[in-house]
Amino acid sequence: MKHGKDLRGLTVGLCLLTAGACMILLVSGGGKTLPEPVREEAPHRIEFPAENGDYPGRETVGGEKEEITVPSGENTENGPRKLGPGPYVAIVIDDFGFSKAITDGYGELTLPLTWSIIPFQSHSLYAAGRAEKAGIPYMIHMPMGAGGDKKWDEKTGVLDSGMSDETVTLLLRRALASLPGALGMNNHRGSRATRDEHLMETVMTELASTSLFFLDSRTSSASVAYNTARTKGIPAAFCSIFLDHESSEEFMEKQFQRGLDLAAKRGWVVMIAHTRQGTLDFLKKKSDFPPDKVTFVTLPELMHVLWDRSGMSSRGCRSGRNVFKAGRRYRAVNEGDFS
């Protein structure tokens, strides 16, 4: 009996020693540890930007301004470009691909811009090459059917209602292959096409298989393009101001100020202008003497601010509905079939 009791005591002692050793290893960090979870880069995890202007770069609790470093693709000679605290203003120039002279003129501006190039035009590749050489990000300005257009013809490359999914996908892939350096896409005209839920579903399904973002030009207040893009997990934004719907400098100045006011309220704004000499002259003045209290950014930079820096939380759906409503409320001024 005594021998049995000694054996049981020895067993209990060994168990206690083993438990103690494990505890020491855990406290000291010894042994193998599980790797930290890698954050998935899937776009459907990205949070929607809030309508209330709660954007990165606002004052923190301590009162200081947050400084933002843009992605590695947006580098300066001294490394990644650091953005100011916002609000953020992105200006997109549509309709590149028709004139070398106007392309060269826009290439001389120092104001951050994003070009949008219509594929398969006489100088589309020239514009793309000029942009790449100057470090200017560019998008595909994808032609889409407008309200007054006749029945579509796939030979024109215009996406429109009534096309088969296969035709839409083929036309998109051709456009993407023609401008492989493009970082995003927006619609050229498209007041009819962007209202078509099935068509936009097909377009965004294809874009979701790429790394491109999408800008809804908002040529129609009934557009479903932005909302469909977000549903598919595509980083997206929408235009709120058409800068040069009228060609006078007075009109452009009025629109420009409306854009700045909207950015101040919401935290960011996208304005669209076009490859016109009068617009180039107007933006040259803004480039030489840019207004303060806002940060001018390219569209890829704005996408980084709105999406890449979020908590990667899918709980942003409510905010997504808010920002979509904001897009409808602040829809492009004088919108119509002109972009």
The 8 nearest C-alpha neighbors of each residue, nearest first, counted from 0:
[[1, 3, 2, 4, 5, 6, 7, 8],
 [0, 2, 4, 3, 5, 6, 7, 8],
 [1, 3, 5, 0, 4, 6, 7, 8],
 [4, 2, 0, 6, 1, 5, 7, 8],
 [3, 5, 1, 7, 6, 2, 8, 0],
 [6, 4, 8, 2, 3, 7, 9, 1],
 [7, 5, 3, 9, 8, 4, 10, 2],
 [6, 8, 10, 4, 9, 5, 11, 3],
 [9, 7, 5, 11, 6, 10, 4, 12],
 [8, 10, 12, 6, 7, 11, 5, 13],
 [11, 9, 7, 13, 12, 8, 6, 14],
 [12, 10, 14, 8, 9, 13, 7, 15],
 [13, 11, 9, 15, 10, 14, 8, 16],
 [12, 14, 16, 10, 15, 11, 17, 9],
 [15, 13, 17, 11, 12, 16, 18, 10],
 [14, 16, 12, 18, 13, 17, 19, 11],
 [15, 17, 13, 19, 14, 18, 20, 12],
 [18, 16, 14, 20, 19, 15, 13, 21],
 [19, 17, 21, 15, 20, 16, 14, 22],
 [20, 18, 22, 16, 17, 21, 15, 23],
 [19, 21, 23, 17, 22, 18, 16, 24],
 [22, 20, 24, 18, 19, 23, 25, 17],
 [21, 23, 19, 25, 20, 24, 26, 18],
 [24, 22, 20, 26, 21, 25, 27, 19],
 [25, 23, 29, 21, 27, 22, 26, 28],
 [24, 26, 22, 28, 23, 27, 29, 21],
 [25, 27, 23, 24, 28, 22, 29, 21],
 [26, 28, 24, 29, 25, 23, 22, 30],
 [29, 27, 25, 26, 24, 30, 32, 31],
 [30, 28, 24, 27, 25, 31, 26, 32],
 [29, 31, 32, 28, 24, 25, 27, 21],
 [30, 32, 29, 33, 28, 34, 25, 24],
 [33, 31, 34, 30, 28, 29, 35, 25],
 [32, 34, 35, 31, 36, 30, 28, 37],
 [35, 33, 36, 32, 37, 31, 38, 30],
 [34, 36, 37, 33, 32, 38, 39, 31],
 [35, 37, 34, 38, 33, 39, 32, 40],
 [36, 38, 39, 35, 34, 40, 33, 41],
 [39, 37, 40, 36, 311, 41, 35, 44],
 [38, 40, 41, 37, 44, 311, 42, 36],
 [39, 41, 42, 38, 44, 311, 43, 45],
 [40, 42, 43, 39, 44, 45, 232, 38],
 [43, 41, 232, 44, 45, 233, 40, 234],
 [42, 44, 232, 45, 41, 231, 233, 313],
 [43, 45, 311, 313, 42, 312, 41, 46],
 [46, 44, 311, 42, 43, 312, 306, 313],
 [45, 47, 315, 312, 311, 309, 313, 306],
 [46, 48, 319, 315, 318, 49, 45, 316],
 [49, 47, 305, 318, 46, 50, 322, 319],
 [48, 50, 318, 51, 53, 322, 52, 47],
 [49, 51, 322, 52, 321, 265, 325, 48],
 [50, 52, 49, 53, 265, 264, 266, 54],
 [51, 53, 265, 266, 54, 50, 49, 264],
 [54, 52, 51, 49, 55, 266, 57, 50],
 [53, 55, 52, 266, 56, 57, 48, 305],
 [56, 54, 57, 304, 53, 65, 84, 67],
 [55, 57, 84, 65, 64, 85, 66, 54],
 [56, 58, 55, 64, 84, 54, 59, 65],
 [59, 57, 64, 62, 63, 56, 65, 60],
 [58, 60, 62, 61, 63, 57, 64, 65],
 [61, 59, 62, 58, 63, 64, 57, 65],
 [60, 62, 59, 63, 58, 64, 65, 57],
 [61, 63, 59, 58, 60, 64, 57, 65],
 [64, 62, 58, 59, 61, 65, 60, 57],
 [65, 63, 58, 56, 84, 57, 59, 66],
 [64, 66, 56, 84, 57, 67, 63, 58],
 [65, 67, 84, 83, 56, 82, 64, 81],
 [68, 66, 82, 81, 69, 65, 83, 56],
 [67, 69, 81, 80, 82, 79, 70, 66],
 [68, 70, 80, 73, 79, 300, 81, 67],
 [71, 69, 72, 73, 68, 79, 303, 300],
 [70, 72, 73, 74, 79, 69, 78, 68],
 [71, 73, 70, 74, 69, 79, 299, 75],
 [74, 72, 71, 70, 69, 79, 80, 75],
 [75, 73, 79, 78, 80, 72, 71, 76],
 [74, 76, 78, 77, 80, 79, 73, 81],
 [75, 77, 78, 74, 79, 80, 73, 134],
 [78, 76, 75, 79, 74, 80, 81, 73],
 [77, 79, 75, 74, 76, 80, 71, 73],
 [80, 78, 74, 75, 71, 69, 73, 68],
 [81, 79, 74, 75, 69, 68, 78, 82],
 [82, 80, 68, 67, 69, 79, 83, 66],
 [83, 81, 67, 68, 66, 80, 84, 69],
 [82, 84, 85, 294, 66, 81, 67, 56],
 [83, 85, 56, 65, 64, 66, 57, 86],
 [86, 84, 87, 294, 293, 83, 56, 266],
 [85, 87, 266, 293, 267, 262, 263, 294],
 [86, 88, 267, 85, 294, 295, 293, 266],
 [87, 89, 295, 268, 267, 296, 294, 269],
 [90, 88, 269, 296, 297, 298, 295, 270],
 [91, 89, 270, 112, 271, 269, 113, 88],
 [90, 92, 271, 113, 114, 112, 272, 270],
 [91, 93, 272, 114, 273, 271, 115, 113],
 [92, 94, 273, 115, 95, 272, 114, 91],
 [95, 93, 116, 117, 274, 273, 115, 96],
 [94, 96, 116, 97, 93, 117, 115, 274],
 [95, 97, 123, 122, 120, 116, 117, 126],
 [98, 96, 122, 95, 121, 120, 99, 123],
 [99, 97, 100, 101, 96, 102, 122, 95],
 [100, 98, 102, 101, 103, 122, 97, 125],
 [99, 101, 103, 102, 98, 104, 105, 97],
 [100, 102, 104, 103, 98, 99, 105, 274],
 [103, 101, 99, 105, 100, 104, 106, 126],
 [104, 102, 106, 100, 101, 105, 99, 107],
 [105, 103, 101, 106, 102, 107, 100, 279],
 [106, 104, 102, 107, 103, 108, 101, 279],
 [105, 107, 103, 104, 108, 102, 133, 130],
 [106, 108, 105, 104, 109, 103, 283, 133],
 [109, 107, 105, 110, 106, 283, 286, 104],
 [108, 110, 286, 111, 107, 287, 106, 283],
 [109, 111, 286, 108, 112, 295, 285, 289],
 [112, 110, 297, 296, 295, 109, 113, 90],
 [113, 111, 297, 90, 91, 110, 114, 89],
 [112, 114, 91, 136, 137, 297, 298, 92],
 [113, 115, 137, 92, 91, 138, 93, 116],
 [114, 116, 138, 93, 140, 137, 139, 92],
 [115, 117, 95, 140, 139, 94, 96, 118],
 [116, 118, 140, 96, 94, 139, 95, 141],
 [119, 117, 120, 123, 174, 116, 177, 139],
 [118, 120, 123, 121, 117, 177, 174, 96],
 [119, 121, 123, 96, 122, 118, 97, 117],
 [122, 120, 123, 97, 96, 119, 124, 98],
 [123, 121, 96, 125, 97, 124, 120, 126],
 [124, 122, 96, 120, 126, 125, 118, 121],
 [123, 125, 127, 126, 122, 128, 178, 96],
 [126, 124, 122, 128, 123, 127, 129, 99],
 [127, 125, 129, 123, 124, 128, 130, 96],
 [128, 126, 124, 130, 125, 129, 131, 123],
 [127, 129, 131, 125, 130, 126, 124, 132],
 [128, 130, 126, 132, 127, 131, 125, 133],
 [131, 129, 135, 127, 133, 128, 132, 134],
 [130, 132, 134, 128, 133, 129, 135, 127],
 [131, 133, 129, 130, 134, 128, 135, 127],
 [134, 132, 130, 131, 135, 129, 106, 128],
 [135, 133, 131, 132, 130, 136, 73, 129],
 [134, 136, 130, 133, 131, 137, 113, 112],
 [137, 135, 113, 134, 114, 130, 182, 138],
 [136, 138, 114, 181, 115, 113, 182, 135],
 [139, 137, 115, 183, 181, 184, 182, 116],
 [138, 140, 184, 116, 115, 141, 117, 181],
 [141, 139, 117, 116, 115, 185, 187, 186],
 [140, 142, 186, 187, 139, 185, 117, 143],
 [143, 141, 187, 157, 186, 158, 140, 188],
 [144, 142, 189, 158, 157, 159, 192, 187],
 [143, 145, 189, 159, 192, 191, 158, 157],
 [146, 144, 189, 191, 190, 148, 147, 188],
 [145, 147, 191, 148, 190, 144, 336, 189],
 [146, 148, 145, 149, 336, 144, 191, 190],
 [149, 147, 145, 146, 144, 150, 151, 191],
 [148, 150, 151, 147, 146, 144, 145, 152],
 [151, 149, 148, 152, 159, 144, 160, 161],
 [152, 150, 149, 159, 153, 157, 144, 148],
 [151, 153, 154, 155, 150, 157, 156, 159],
 [152, 154, 156, 155, 157, 151, 166, 158],
 [153, 155, 152, 156, 157, 151, 170, 158],
 [156, 154, 153, 157, 152, 151, 158, 142],
 [155, 157, 153, 154, 170, 158, 142, 152],
 [158, 156, 142, 143, 155, 159, 144, 153],
 [159, 157, 143, 144, 167, 142, 156, 192],
 [160, 158, 144, 192, 143, 162, 157, 151],
 [159, 161, 162, 192, 198, 195, 158, 191],
 [160, 162, 159, 163, 198, 151, 150, 164],
 [163, 161, 160, 159, 166, 167, 164, 158],
 [162, 164, 166, 165, 167, 161, 168, 160],
 [165, 163, 167, 166, 168, 201, 162, 198],
 [164, 166, 168, 163, 167, 169, 162, 170],
 [167, 165, 169, 163, 168, 164, 170, 162],
 [168, 166, 164, 170, 169, 165, 171, 158],
 [167, 169, 171, 165, 166, 170, 164, 172],
 [168, 170, 166, 172, 171, 167, 165, 173],
 [171, 169, 173, 167, 172, 168, 156, 166],
 [172, 170, 168, 174, 173, 169, 175, 167],
 [171, 173, 175, 169, 174, 170, 176, 168],
 [174, 172, 170, 176, 171, 175, 177, 169],
 [173, 175, 177, 171, 172, 176, 118, 170],
 [174, 176, 172, 177, 173, 178, 179, 171],
 [175, 177, 173, 179, 174, 178, 172, 171],
 [176, 178, 174, 175, 179, 173, 118, 119],
 [179, 177, 175, 176, 180, 181, 174, 118],
 [180, 178, 176, 181, 175, 177, 182, 174],
 [181, 179, 178, 182, 127, 137, 131, 138],
 [182, 180, 138, 137, 179, 183, 178, 139],
 [183, 181, 211, 138, 137, 180, 212, 136],
 [184, 182, 211, 212, 138, 213, 181, 139],
 [183, 185, 139, 138, 213, 140, 214, 212],
 [186, 184, 214, 140, 213, 215, 141, 216],
 [185, 187, 141, 140, 216, 188, 142, 189],
 [186, 188, 142, 141, 338, 140, 143, 189],
 [189, 187, 338, 336, 143, 145, 337, 190],
 [190, 188, 143, 145, 144, 192, 191, 193],
 [189, 191, 145, 219, 218, 193, 192, 146],
 [192, 190, 145, 146, 189, 194, 144, 193],
 [191, 193, 189, 159, 144, 195, 194, 160],
 [192, 194, 222, 195, 224, 189, 191, 190],
 [195, 193, 222, 192, 191, 223, 221, 196],
 [196, 194, 198, 192, 193, 197, 199, 160],
 [197, 195, 199, 198, 200, 194, 223, 193],
 [198, 196, 200, 199, 195, 201, 160, 202],
 [197, 199, 201, 200, 195, 196, 202, 160],
 [200, 198, 202, 196, 201, 197, 224, 203],
 [199, 201, 197, 203, 198, 202, 204, 196],
 [200, 202, 198, 204, 199, 203, 164, 197],
 [203, 201, 199, 205, 204, 200, 198, 206],
 [202, 204, 206, 205, 200, 201, 228, 207],
 [205, 203, 201, 207, 202, 206, 200, 231],
 [204, 206, 203, 207, 202, 208, 201, 168],
 [207, 205, 203, 208, 209, 204, 202, 211],
 [206, 208, 204, 209, 205, 203, 233, 231],
 [207, 209, 206, 205, 204, 210, 211, 203],
 [210, 208, 206, 207, 211, 205, 212, 233],
 [209, 211, 212, 208, 207, 182, 206, 183],
 [212, 210, 183, 182, 209, 206, 213, 184],
 [211, 213, 183, 234, 235, 233, 184, 210],
 [214, 212, 235, 184, 183, 185, 215, 234],
 [215, 213, 185, 236, 237, 235, 216, 184],
 [214, 216, 237, 217, 225, 185, 224, 238],
 [217, 215, 238, 218, 186, 214, 237, 185],
 [218, 216, 219, 215, 238, 331, 220, 222],
 [219, 217, 335, 334, 190, 216, 336, 188],
 [220, 218, 190, 217, 221, 222, 335, 334],
 [219, 221, 222, 327, 217, 330, 218, 334],
 [220, 222, 219, 194, 223, 193, 327, 190],
 [223, 221, 194, 193, 219, 220, 224, 217],
 [222, 224, 226, 194, 225, 193, 227, 221],
 [225, 223, 227, 193, 222, 226, 199, 215],
 [226, 224, 228, 227, 215, 223, 229, 235],
 [225, 227, 229, 228, 223, 224, 230, 323],
 [228, 226, 230, 224, 229, 225, 223, 231],
 [229, 227, 225, 231, 233, 230, 226, 203],
 [228, 230, 232, 226, 231, 233, 227, 225],
 [229, 231, 227, 228, 232, 226, 233, 43],
 [232, 230, 228, 229, 233, 227, 207, 203],
 [233, 231, 43, 42, 229, 230, 228, 234],
 [232, 234, 228, 229, 231, 212, 235, 207],
 [235, 233, 212, 232, 213, 302, 306, 229],
 [236, 234, 213, 214, 212, 233, 225, 229],
 [235, 237, 214, 215, 225, 213, 238, 234],
 [238, 236, 215, 214, 216, 239, 217, 225],
 [237, 239, 269, 216, 270, 240, 217, 331],
 [238, 240, 331, 330, 329, 269, 270, 237],
 [241, 239, 331, 270, 332, 242, 238, 258],
 [242, 240, 271, 270, 243, 331, 244, 272],
 [241, 243, 272, 251, 254, 271, 240, 244],
 [244, 242, 245, 251, 246, 272, 241, 278],
 [243, 245, 241, 242, 246, 333, 337, 272],
 [244, 246, 243, 247, 250, 251, 242, 248],
 [245, 247, 243, 244, 248, 277, 250, 251],
 [248, 246, 249, 250, 245, 251, 277, 243],
 [247, 249, 251, 250, 252, 246, 281, 277],
 [248, 250, 252, 247, 251, 253, 246, 254],
 [249, 251, 253, 247, 252, 248, 254, 245],
 [250, 252, 248, 254, 253, 242, 249, 243],
 [253, 251, 255, 249, 250, 254, 248, 256],
 [254, 252, 250, 256, 251, 255, 257, 249],
 [253, 255, 257, 251, 256, 242, 252, 258],
 [254, 256, 252, 258, 257, 253, 251, 242],
 [255, 257, 259, 258, 253, 254, 260, 252],
 [258, 256, 254, 260, 255, 259, 261, 253],
 [257, 259, 255, 261, 256, 260, 240, 262],
 [258, 260, 256, 262, 261, 257, 263, 255],
 [261, 259, 263, 257, 258, 262, 256, 264],
 [260, 262, 258, 264, 263, 259, 265, 257],
 [263, 261, 267, 266, 268, 259, 265, 264],
 [262, 264, 260, 261, 266, 265, 86, 259],
 [265, 263, 261, 262, 266, 260, 52, 51],
 [266, 264, 52, 262, 267, 263, 51, 261],
 [265, 267, 52, 86, 262, 263, 264, 54],
 [268, 266, 262, 87, 86, 265, 88, 269],
 [267, 269, 262, 88, 89, 87, 258, 270],
 [270, 268, 89, 238, 90, 239, 88, 237],
 [269, 271, 240, 90, 238, 241, 239, 91],
 [272, 270, 91, 241, 90, 242, 92, 240],
 [273, 271, 92, 242, 243, 241, 93, 91],
 [274, 272, 93, 92, 275, 94, 278, 271],
 [273, 275, 94, 93, 95, 92, 101, 276],
 [276, 274, 278, 277, 273, 279, 101, 272],
 [275, 277, 279, 278, 280, 274, 101, 281],
 [278, 276, 280, 279, 275, 281, 246, 248],
 [277, 279, 281, 275, 276, 280, 282, 243],
 [278, 280, 276, 282, 277, 281, 283, 275],
 [281, 279, 283, 277, 278, 282, 276, 284],
 [280, 282, 278, 279, 283, 284, 277, 285],
 [281, 283, 285, 279, 284, 280, 286, 278],
 [284, 282, 286, 280, 285, 281, 279, 287],
 [285, 283, 287, 282, 286, 281, 288, 280],
 [286, 284, 289, 282, 288, 283, 287, 281],
 [285, 287, 110, 283, 284, 289, 288, 109],
 [286, 288, 284, 285, 283, 289, 109, 110],
 [289, 287, 285, 286, 284, 290, 283, 291],
 [290, 288, 285, 286, 287, 291, 110, 284],
 [291, 289, 288, 292, 293, 285, 294, 286],
 [290, 292, 293, 289, 294, 288, 295, 259],
 [291, 293, 290, 294, 86, 85, 263, 84],
 [294, 292, 86, 85, 291, 87, 295, 88],
 [293, 295, 87, 85, 83, 86, 88, 296],
 [296, 294, 88, 87, 89, 111, 293, 297],
 [297, 295, 89, 111, 300, 88, 301, 294],
 [296, 298, 300, 112, 89, 113, 111, 299],
 [297, 299, 301, 300, 89, 113, 302, 296],
 [300, 298, 302, 301, 297, 303, 136, 182],
 [301, 299, 303, 297, 298, 302, 296, 69],
 [300, 302, 298, 304, 303, 299, 305, 296],
 [303, 301, 299, 305, 300, 304, 306, 298],
 [302, 304, 307, 300, 301, 306, 305, 299],
 [303, 305, 301, 302, 306, 308, 300, 307],
 [306, 304, 302, 303, 48, 301, 307, 308],
 [305, 307, 303, 309, 308, 302, 304, 45],
 [308, 306, 303, 309, 304, 305, 302, 45],
 [309, 307, 306, 304, 303, 310, 305, 311],
 [310, 308, 311, 306, 307, 46, 45, 305],
 [309, 311, 312, 308, 46, 45, 307, 44],
 [312, 310, 45, 44, 309, 46, 313, 307],
 [313, 311, 310, 314, 46, 44, 45, 315],
 [312, 314, 44, 315, 46, 45, 316, 311],
 [315, 313, 312, 316, 46, 317, 318, 44],
 [314, 316, 46, 318, 47, 313, 317, 319],
 [317, 315, 319, 318, 314, 320, 313, 47],
 [316, 318, 319, 320, 315, 321, 314, 47],
 [319, 317, 321, 49, 315, 316, 320, 47],
 [318, 320, 47, 316, 317, 322, 321, 315],
 [319, 321, 323, 317, 318, 322, 324, 316],
 [320, 322, 318, 324, 319, 323, 50, 325],
 [321, 323, 325, 50, 319, 324, 320, 49],
 [322, 324, 326, 320, 325, 321, 319, 327],
 [325, 323, 327, 321, 326, 322, 328, 320],
 [326, 324, 322, 328, 323, 327, 329, 321],
 [327, 325, 323, 329, 324, 330, 328, 322],
 [326, 328, 330, 324, 325, 329, 220, 323],
 [329, 327, 325, 326, 330, 324, 323, 220],
 [330, 328, 326, 327, 325, 239, 331, 332],
 [331, 329, 327, 239, 326, 328, 332, 220],
 [330, 332, 239, 240, 334, 241, 238, 217],
 [331, 333, 334, 240, 330, 241, 239, 329],
 [334, 332, 331, 335, 241, 244, 240, 330],
 [335, 333, 218, 331, 332, 219, 336, 217],
 [334, 336, 218, 337, 219, 333, 190, 338],
 [337, 335, 188, 218, 338, 190, 145, 334],
 [336, 338, 335, 188, 218, 334, 244, 187],
 [337, 188, 187, 336, 218, 216, 93, 335]]
